[in-house]
Amino acid sequence: MTEKEQLFKQVFDSNSKKIYNLCFGYSGDPDVANDLLQETFLKVWQNLDKFRNKSLISTWIYRIAVNTCLTYLRVEKRLPKDELSDNIIENKAEEYSEKNEQIALLYKSISKLEENDRLIITMVLDELPYNEIAEISGISEGNLRVKIHRIKQKLTELYNQYAKL
């Protein structure tokens, strides 16, 4: 095994679960999340030799994953909007709710947030340090704390709406 292969395996093993959760938070679909995960790590593999250690490698990978997810969402929005994609997300949420209703409601609520808010709250759920989240999202730590507070309030409202249904 080459040095690059060993490094990639180590990076994949330590980051793939968090990146999957991020991708699932964006897509709401486990199959799409797996595709986005694979696409993200393909880009990591292709650009591993370009990583300059100016930030944590996990921060760099998150940035790649976020860009991959945002690109996916932009392409999805270009397609004619129909109820099918909403139904797929709701069906996946219902399947998931059989396993754990609260988590399903949380992900359903997260899926209704704006793209940047989804990114930030997913990283909070993955327990990334605030300084890392601030670097990835491109806002100051002070603004990040305020934004997270507002996201949590919005998420609570959405969650309570779905819980009443």
C-alpha positions as semicolon CSV with decimal commas, in nm:
position;residue;x (nm);y (nm);z (nm)
1;M;0,000;0,000;0,000
2;T;0,143;0,338;-0,100
3;E;0,178;0,627;0,144
4;K;-0,107;0,811;-0,032
5;E;-0,333;0,504;-0,005
6;Q;-0,257;0,468;0,367
7;L;-0,328;0,836;0,429
8;F;-0,651;0,819;0,229
9;K;-0,771;0,511;0,419
10;Q;-0,699;0,682;0,750
11;V;-0,875;1,002;0,638
12;F;-1,175;0,807;0,507
13;D;-1,208;0,596;0,822
14;S;-1,198;0,897;1,053
15;N;-1,428;1,125;0,847
16;S;-1,671;0,915;0,642
17;K;-1,944;0,886;0,908
18;K;-1,959;1,263;0,966
19;I;-1,953;1,332;0,592
20;Y;-2,234;1,081;0,536
21;N;-2,442;1,257;0,804
22;L;-2,374;1,591;0,636
23;C;-2,478;1,451;0,295
24;F;-2,789;1,291;0,445
25;G;-2,879;1,621;0,609
26;Y;-2,867;1,790;0,269
27;S;-3,041;1,519;0,069
28;G;-3,275;1,342;0,311
29;D;-3,215;1,026;0,106
30;P;-2,970;0,753;0,215
31;D;-2,892;0,649;-0,145
32;V;-2,819;1,006;-0,254
33;A;-2,616;1,058;0,066
34;N;-2,402;0,755;-0,024
35;D;-2,352;0,889;-0,377
36;L;-2,252;1,231;-0,241
37;L;-2,019;1,064;0,010
38;Q;-1,848;0,870;-0,270
39;E;-1,823;1,178;-0,489
40;T;-1,673;1,376;-0,200
41;F;-1,406;1,116;-0,128
42;L;-1,329;1,077;-0,498
43;K;-1,248;1,449;-0,499
44;V;-1,045;1,406;-0,179
45;W;-0,845;1,126;-0,343
46;Q;-0,789;1,329;-0,659
47;N;-0,672;1,635;-0,464
48;L;-0,501;1,479;-0,163
49;D;-0,158;1,583;-0,288
50;K;-0,283;1,945;-0,314
51;F;-0,381;1,965;0,055
52;R;-0,144;2,219;0,215
53;N;-0,209;2,167;0,588
54;K;-0,325;2,528;0,629
55;S;-0,630;2,394;0,812
56;L;-0,732;2,061;0,959
57;I;-0,782;1,795;0,694
58;S;-1,133;1,736;0,833
59;T;-1,215;2,104;0,766
60;W;-1,085;2,069;0,410
61;I;-1,295;1,752;0,356
62;Y;-1,606;1,921;0,499
63;R;-1,559;2,210;0,256
64;I;-1,537;1,962;-0,035
65;A;-1,848;1,780;0,092
66;V;-2,042;2,104;0,133
67;N;-1,953;2,215;-0,220
68;T;-2,047;1,872;-0,355
69;C;-2,384;1,885;-0,174
70;L;-2,454;2,243;-0,285
71;T;-2,375;2,152;-0,646
72;Y;-2,612;1,855;-0,617
73;L;-2,888;2,079;-0,477
74;R;-2,839;2,338;-0,751
75;V;-2,870;2,069;-1,018
76;E;-3,180;1,929;-0,844
77;K;-3,341;2,274;-0,840
78;R;-3,280;2,314;-1,213
79;L;-3,492;2,007;-1,275
80;P;-3,868;2,065;-1,292
81;K;-3,995;2,079;-0,935
82;D;-4,252;1,812;-0,884
83;E;-4,414;1,650;-0,588
84;L;-4,227;1,327;-0,653
85;S;-3,903;1,450;-0,495
86;D;-4,093;1,583;-0,191
87;N;-4,275;1,251;-0,162
88;I;-3,945;1,062;-0,179
89;I;-3,804;1,270;0,107
90;E;-4,122;1,226;0,310
91;N;-4,129;0,851;0,241
92;K;-3,767;0,819;0,350
93;A;-3,850;1,017;0,662
94;E;-4,147;0,786;0,728
95;E;-3,931;0,475;0,680
96;Y;-3,678;0,621;0,918
97;S;-3,950;0,715;1,167
98;E;-4,038;0,350;1,211
99;K;-3,689;0,311;1,356
100;N;-3,681;0,635;1,549
101;E;-3,959;0,891;1,513
102;Q;-3,774;1,176;1,682
103;I;-3,469;1,149;1,457
104;A;-3,693;1,136;1,151
105;L;-3,873;1,452;1,262
106;L;-3,540;1,620;1,329
107;Y;-3,408;1,539;0,980
108;K;-3,737;1,639;0,823
109;S;-3,716;1,971;1,008
110;I;-3,351;2,017;0,907
111;S;-3,444;1,953;0,542
112;K;-3,678;2,256;0,556
113;L;-3,399;2,493;0,666
114;E;-3,204;2,709;0,420
115;E;-2,892;2,546;0,272
116;N;-2,637;2,731;0,489
117;D;-2,841;2,672;0,804
118;R;-2,858;2,300;0,722
119;L;-2,480;2,292;0,682
120;I;-2,418;2,467;1,013
121;I;-2,665;2,264;1,221
122;T;-2,534;1,938;1,072
123;M;-2,181;2,031;1,178
124;V;-2,311;2,122;1,527
125;L;-2,480;1,780;1,548
126;D;-2,149;1,624;1,441
127;E;-1,990;1,810;1,735
128;L;-1,738;2,002;1,527
129;P;-1,566;2,278;1,724
130;Y;-1,715;2,623;1,665
131;N;-1,386;2,761;1,530
132;E;-1,386;2,489;1,264
133;I;-1,753;2,551;1,176
134;A;-1,677;2,924;1,151
135;E;-1,387;2,856;0,915
136;I;-1,593;2,623;0,695
137;S;-1,894;2,854;0,680
138;G;-1,685;3,169;0,638
139;I;-1,833;3,368;0,928
140;S;-1,685;3,485;1,258
141;E;-1,726;3,275;1,572
142;G;-1,936;3,546;1,736
143;N;-2,176;3,562;1,441
144;L;-2,176;3,182;1,430
145;R;-2,298;3,156;1,791
146;V;-2,585;3,396;1,717
147;K;-2,669;3,211;1,395
148;I;-2,669;2,872;1,572
149;H;-2,903;3,009;1,838
150;R;-3,144;3,132;1,568
151;I;-3,119;2,805;1,375
152;K;-3,203;2,610;1,691
153;Q;-3,507;2,832;1,751
154;K;-3,627;2,781;1,392
155;L;-3,559;2,408;1,416
156;T;-3,759;2,387;1,739
157;E;-4,053;2,562;1,570
158;L;-4,038;2,328;1,269
159;Y;-3,998;2,021;1,488
160;N;-4,297;2,118;1,704
161;Q;-4,510;2,175;1,391
162;Y;-4,429;1,826;1,261
163;A;-4,471;1,665;1,605
164;K;-4,831;1,801;1,621
165;L;-4,924;1,642;1,286
